[in-house]
Amino acid sequence: MYEGAIQDLIDELGRLPGIGPKSAQRIAFHIIQSERVDVTRLVDVLRTVKERVKFCIECGNISEEDLCRICRDPRRDNSLICVVEESKDVMAIEKTREFRGKYHVLGGAISPIDGIGPENLRIRELMVRLADTNIQELIIATDPNLEGEATASYLIRQIKPLGIKVSRLASGLPVGGDLEYADEVTLGRAFEGRRTVE
């Protein structure tokens, strides 16, 4: 353990997701050895992000305005909503250039172990959006893990009675993957999602 401010910096960096003790220490020493102007720029950017960035009032994506750029885009298909867990998932899907609808960011996934239930997510806001008769299809794009599956199942049970088409992103074997290294769940999904070859 280091003294005072150095240890405080390491501790704070270590609280960031994906940053372990060794990484926190490396980053802390990088900051200490950096020029004051570089550190000041980093501090200014962090402060600006906290002051300016908020969540879109319609979809929950991050934005500097009340409505994010996707919700403001008149070319987007208002009849399609893709439900994701986090804003980073929106960016991942946008990179594919395959989806032209709108999004709904839940702000996480159902995880009883972490004390996160449906009431802690933006599900109520989703149900309000679905009251719009223009919505034709809801695509559930939660993560293919235990929490994502629980969230998807919960959403399907809530939405099916509304008569809106609900679909789930396909999952299975990744391109370039080997069958022998695939786990049973992934391989099972690949069989479920198989398509007829024409």
C-alpha positions as a Python dict, from the first residue, in 0.01 Angstrom:
ca = {
    (1, 'M'): (0, 0, 0),
    (2, 'Y'): (109, 350, -82),
    (3, 'E'): (55, 663, 123),
    (4, 'G'): (-213, 928, 104),
    (5, 'A'): (-309, 1069, -235),
    (6, 'I'): (-135, 795, -437),
    (7, 'Q'): (-328, 518, -262),
    (8, 'D'): (-650, 720, -289),
    (9, 'L'): (-597, 748, -666),
    (10, 'I'): (-524, 374, -699),
    (11, 'D'): (-834, 292, -492),
    (12, 'E'): (-1059, 517, -703),
    (13, 'L'): (-921, 380, -1031),
    (14, 'G'): (-970, 27, -899),
    (15, 'R'): (-1341, 97, -855),
    (16, 'L'): (-1380, 137, -1233),
    (17, 'P'): (-1524, -166, -1417),
    (18, 'G'): (-1258, -391, -1567),
    (19, 'I'): (-973, -226, -1376),
    (20, 'G'): (-803, -459, -1130),
    (21, 'P'): (-546, -361, -866),
    (22, 'K'): (-245, -394, -1101),
    (23, 'S'): (-411, -192, -1378),
    (24, 'A'): (-518, 74, -1127),
    (25, 'Q'): (-160, 101, -1004),
    (26, 'R'): (-24, 128, -1362),
    (27, 'I'): (-275, 399, -1453),
    (28, 'A'): (-206, 588, -1130),
    (29, 'F'): (168, 593, -1197),
    (30, 'H'): (105, 696, -1558),
    (31, 'I'): (-100, 991, -1431),
    (32, 'I'): (168, 1083, -1178),
    (33, 'Q'): (436, 1082, -1449),
    (34, 'S'): (222, 1272, -1701),
    (35, 'E'): (257, 1641, -1774),
    (36, 'R'): (28, 1863, -1568),
    (37, 'V'): (-145, 1989, -1885),
    (38, 'D'): (-239, 1630, -1983),
    (39, 'V'): (-384, 1558, -1640),
    (40, 'T'): (-573, 1889, -1641),
    (41, 'R'): (-720, 1802, -1983),
    (42, 'L'): (-834, 1463, -1848),
    (43, 'V'): (-993, 1626, -1542),
    (44, 'D'): (-1169, 1882, -1764),
    (45, 'V'): (-1307, 1610, -1993),
    (46, 'L'): (-1434, 1409, -1695),
    (47, 'R'): (-1601, 1718, -1548),
    (48, 'T'): (-1756, 1811, -1884),
    (49, 'V'): (-1897, 1460, -1932),
    (50, 'K'): (-2061, 1469, -1589),
    (51, 'E'): (-2206, 1816, -1656),
    (52, 'R'): (-2330, 1766, -2013),
    (53, 'V'): (-2411, 1401, -2071),
    (54, 'K'): (-2754, 1278, -1969),
    (55, 'F'): (-2998, 1011, -2076),
    (56, 'C'): (-3236, 1054, -2370),
    (57, 'I'): (-3588, 1116, -2239),
    (58, 'E'): (-3734, 880, -2502),
    (59, 'C'): (-3499, 581, -2527),
    (60, 'G'): (-3256, 615, -2236),
    (61, 'N'): (-2944, 630, -2455),
    (62, 'I'): (-2667, 871, -2357),
    (63, 'S'): (-2693, 1215, -2512),
    (64, 'E'): (-2596, 1576, -2460),
    (65, 'E'): (-2950, 1682, -2552),
    (66, 'D'): (-3294, 1581, -2427),
    (67, 'L'): (-3336, 1353, -2730),
    (68, 'C'): (-3039, 1151, -2861),
    (69, 'R'): (-2937, 1176, -3228),
    (70, 'I'): (-3110, 845, -3310),
    (71, 'C'): (-3444, 953, -3163),
    (72, 'R'): (-3414, 1289, -3344),
    (73, 'D'): (-3340, 1125, -3682),
    (74, 'P'): (-3659, 1141, -3896),
    (75, 'R'): (-3523, 866, -4125),
    (76, 'R'): (-3542, 604, -3849),
    (77, 'D'): (-3828, 350, -3860),
    (78, 'N'): (-4061, 435, -3570),
    (79, 'S'): (-4239, 98, -3596),
    (80, 'L'): (-3931, -98, -3478),
    (81, 'I'): (-3780, -84, -3131),
    (82, 'C'): (-3467, -274, -3034),
    (83, 'V'): (-3435, -328, -2658),
    (84, 'V'): (-3079, -335, -2523),
    (85, 'E'): (-2928, -342, -2175),
    (86, 'E'): (-2679, -52, -2200),
    (87, 'S'): (-2591, 243, -2425),
    (88, 'K'): (-2276, 64, -2536),
    (89, 'D'): (-2503, -201, -2691),
    (90, 'V'): (-2666, 69, -2907),
    (91, 'M'): (-2324, 163, -3046),
    (92, 'A'): (-2239, -203, -3114),
    (93, 'I'): (-2560, -250, -3315),
    (94, 'E'): (-2520, 83, -3495),
    (95, 'K'): (-2176, -27, -3620),
    (96, 'T'): (-2343, -311, -3812),
    (97, 'R'): (-2556, -64, -4012),
    (98, 'E'): (-2826, -334, -4021),
    (99, 'F'): (-3088, -178, -3794),
    (100, 'R'): (-3280, 136, -3893),
    (101, 'G'): (-3536, 146, -3615),
    (102, 'K'): (-3517, 304, -3271),
    (103, 'Y'): (-3385, 175, -2941),
    (104, 'H'): (-3484, 138, -2581),
    (105, 'V'): (-3205, 116, -2324),
    (106, 'L'): (-3308, -71, -2008),
    (107, 'G'): (-3014, 43, -1798),
    (108, 'G'): (-2908, -309, -1704),
    (109, 'A'): (-3053, -659, -1673),
    (110, 'I'): (-3258, -845, -1414),
    (111, 'S'): (-3016, -991, -1160),
    (112, 'P'): (-3163, -1100, -826),
    (113, 'I'): (-2814, -1176, -693),
    (114, 'D'): (-2722, -807, -744),
    (115, 'G'): (-3059, -689, -614),
    (116, 'I'): (-3176, -572, -960),
    (117, 'G'): (-3538, -647, -1037),
    (118, 'P'): (-3769, -532, -1318),
    (119, 'E'): (-3860, -222, -1114),
    (120, 'N'): (-3495, -107, -1127),
    (121, 'L'): (-3490, -105, -1507),
    (122, 'R'): (-3659, 118, -1764),
    (123, 'I'): (-3933, -139, -1832),
    (124, 'R'): (-4219, 89, -1724),
    (125, 'E'): (-4098, 349, -1978),
    (126, 'L'): (-4085, 77, -2245),
    (127, 'M'): (-4445, -22, -2176),
    (128, 'V'): (-4550, 344, -2215),
    (129, 'R'): (-4374, 357, -2552),
    (130, 'L'): (-4542, 34, -2661),
    (131, 'A'): (-4884, 188, -2598),
    (132, 'D'): (-4817, 375, -2924),
    (133, 'T'): (-5013, 179, -3185),
    (134, 'N'): (-4743, 250, -3445),
    (135, 'I'): (-4502, -7, -3293),
    (136, 'Q'): (-4503, -321, -3511),
    (137, 'E'): (-4208, -517, -3375),
    (138, 'L'): (-3994, -527, -3064),
    (139, 'I'): (-3650, -684, -3101),
    (140, 'I'): (-3498, -803, -2775),
    (141, 'A'): (-3119, -775, -2788),
    (142, 'T'): (-3019, -848, -2430),
    (143, 'D'): (-2691, -1029, -2360),
    (144, 'P'): (-2693, -1408, -2409),
    (145, 'N'): (-2614, -1477, -2043),
    (146, 'L'): (-2824, -1572, -1741),
    (147, 'E'): (-2925, -1214, -1659),
    (148, 'G'): (-2995, -1125, -2024),
    (149, 'E'): (-3207, -1438, -2069),
    (150, 'A'): (-3406, -1365, -1751),
    (151, 'T'): (-3467, -1010, -1873),
    (152, 'A'): (-3574, -1130, -2218),
    (153, 'S'): (-3814, -1386, -2070),
    (154, 'Y'): (-3968, -1124, -1843),
    (155, 'L'): (-4012, -879, -2132),
    (156, 'I'): (-4167, -1143, -2357),
    (157, 'R'): (-4425, -1230, -2087),
    (158, 'Q'): (-4511, -860, -2046),
    (159, 'I'): (-4532, -774, -2416),
    (160, 'K'): (-4695, -1080, -2578),
    (161, 'P'): (-5046, -985, -2451),
    (162, 'L'): (-5014, -650, -2631),
    (163, 'G'): (-5022, -823, -2970),
    (164, 'I'): (-4689, -673, -3079),
    (165, 'K'): (-4449, -900, -3270),
    (166, 'V'): (-4157, -987, -3041),
    (167, 'S'): (-3831, -1126, -3176),
    (168, 'R'): (-3499, -1210, -3018),
    (169, 'L'): (-3156, -1169, -3175),
    (170, 'A'): (-3021, -1497, -3304),
    (171, 'S'): (-2725, -1640, -3119),
    (172, 'G'): (-2498, -1932, -3177),
    (173, 'L'): (-2156, -2005, -3317),
    (174, 'P'): (-1930, -1712, -3397),
    (175, 'V'): (-1774, -1687, -3743),
    (176, 'G'): (-1431, -1847, -3731),
    (177, 'G'): (-1516, -2051, -3421),
    (178, 'D'): (-1451, -2424, -3377),
    (179, 'L'): (-1732, -2661, -3276),
    (180, 'E'): (-1511, -2843, -3027),
    (181, 'Y'): (-1464, -2522, -2825),
    (182, 'A'): (-1831, -2418, -2820),
    (183, 'D'): (-2017, -2463, -2493),
    (184, 'E'): (-2344, -2658, -2484),
    (185, 'V'): (-2567, -2349, -2462),
    (186, 'T'): (-2403, -2183, -2761),
    (187, 'L'): (-2417, -2502, -2966),
    (188, 'G'): (-2781, -2556, -2866),
    (189, 'R'): (-2866, -2202, -2977),
    (190, 'A'): (-2691, -2260, -3307),
    (191, 'F'): (-2916, -2563, -3368),
    (192, 'E'): (-3230, -2372, -3266),
    (193, 'G'): (-3145, -2081, -3494),
    (194, 'R'): (-3050, -2288, -3798),
    (195, 'R'): (-3184, -2178, -4138),
    (196, 'T'): (-3278, -2369, -4448),
    (197, 'V'): (-3017, -2346, -4721),
    (198, 'E'): (-3165, -2238, -5052),
}
